[in-house]
Structures are given as structure tokens and as C-alpha cells.
Amino acid sequence: MYEKQKEYQAKQREKQRLAQQKQYEKSLSKGFKPISWKPRKAIKSKGMAGASRTVEELALHNAIAELGCICCIN
């Protein structure tokens, strides 16, 4: 069963490759220039950098800091 499936998948990939080649040749005959692939630039995000903390965030931070290390509490 697996051999039939692999053969079918190989035929489909070959069929798809031939269709892409045919489309590429057709575009060349119409005078279109091939498009070169360019990698996309990564989106740069600074997140919360530069944003001052709110009163609520400061209070939460202080409360968590007062607990200390939760591993050491007996």
C-alpha cells in the first residue's frame, strides 16, 4: 500500500513540476521578466522598551519582590 501511495505522490509532484515549468515558459514567451526571490526583512519590535511602568505594575513588582525566592520559603 505504501508503495502505491509513494508512486502516486511522485507522479503528482512530477505533474505539478511540469505545470509550473509550462507556466514559466508561457510567461517568458509573453515577455515577462522572471521574478527573483528576495528574503523578507524581519519585523523589528521594541516591545515595551521606553515605556515607563504604571503604578499598578510597580505595586505588583514590589509585592512579588517582597515574597523573595519561593524555593527557599519553608
Residue, then its C-alpha position, 0 to 999 in steps of 0.5 A: m500500500y505504501e508503495k502505491q501511495k509513494e508512486y502516486q505522490a511522485k507522479q503528482r509532484e512530477k505533474q505539478r513540476l511540469a505545470q509550473q515549468k509550462q507556466y514559466e515558459k508561457s510567461l517568458s514567451k509573453g515577455f515577462k521578466p522572471i521574478s527573483w526571490k528576495p528574503r523578507k526583512a524581519i519585523k523589528s519590535k521594541g516591545m515595551a522598551g521606553a515605556s515607563r511602568t504604571v503604578e499598578e505594575l510597580a505595586l505588583h513588582n514590589a509585592i512579588a519582590e517582597l515574597g523573595c525566592i519561593c524555593c527557599i520559603n519553608 
